Amino acid sequence: MAKKSFSGGLSSLLGDTNQPEQAAEPKAAKKEITKTSQIGTKTKETRATFIVNEDLLEKMKSLAYWDRVLIKDIVNTAFEDYISRYEKKNGEVKEMPKK
């Protein structure tokens, strides 16, 4: 006896339930990816690799654990704080020249 494949969906088993179809959720705008380091990241995010002092990294990981935050959030806060202090002292950061 041959097996029959099931391809009609759940409604074919249950029959017509006379319920209106739910509207599909609107899809979020797709992020334009300009570098491979942006694949799988949120808007305005990219991957970067840095060499850091091991002791600082361990402390950062501990802070992330105890504060229940992501390491990337701690790194972003540290970058923002450094840039803010720099700009207060030296003015706005100038863009690097384009190649």
N, C-alpha and C positions, 0 to 999 in steps of 0.2 A: 504494500500500500504506500503510495507516494505522499510526502508531506506537502501541505498547501502552504504557500507563503502568505504572511499577513502584511497587506500593504494598504489597507483602507483606513488606518488610523483608529483611534479610540471611538470616535463618533460612529463609525460603521458597526462597532460592537454594541453600543448603547442605543443607537437609533437617534432620531431627531428629538432633541430635548427642548426645542422652541425657545432657546435662550439667545439673546442678541450676542453677536461676536464682540469680544473686547477689542478696543482700539489698540493698535500696536504702539509701544512707547516710542517717542521720537528718538532717533539716533543722535548721539553727540557728534559734533563736527569733527571730522577726521583731522588729525594733526599732520601738518606737512613735514615730512622727514627729509632733511637736507644732508644729514650725515648718518652713517651707520651706527654711530654711538647714541643716536636718539631712538633707535628701534626698541619698542617695549617700554618707553618712558612716558611720563605725563607731559602735557604741554609746558613749554619753557624749561624742560629738564633735559640733561644729556649726561652721558657717562664720562668720567674722567679718572685717570690713574695718577696717584701722587705717591711719592716716597715720603714717609713720615717717621718721626722718632717713635720707636716701639713703646716706650714708657707712656708717651702722650696718647698713643692709640689705645693702650690698655685702659688708661683712665677714661678716655672717651667712651669706650665700650661699657665700662662700669657705670658711667653717668647715664648712658642710654638705658641700661638695664634698670637701674634704680629709679630713674625718672619716667620709665616706661615710654620712651620716645625712640625714634629711629636715629641711627648714627648720622644719616644724611641730614636730619633736622639739626643736630648739634653742629655739624660742619657748616651748614647754611647760616646758622646763627653766628658762628665764629667769624665766617667770611663777612657777613653783614656788619657785625660790630667793628671788625678791623677796617673795612671800607668807610664806615661812618666816621670813625676816629680820624682816618687819613683825610677825608674830605673836609672835616672841621678844621684841620690844621693847614691843609694845602689847597683847598678848593676842589672842585669837581674833577673826577678822574677823566683824563683825556683818552680817547680811543687810540688804539695802536694803528699805525699806518697800514693800509691794505697792501698786500703783495702785488 
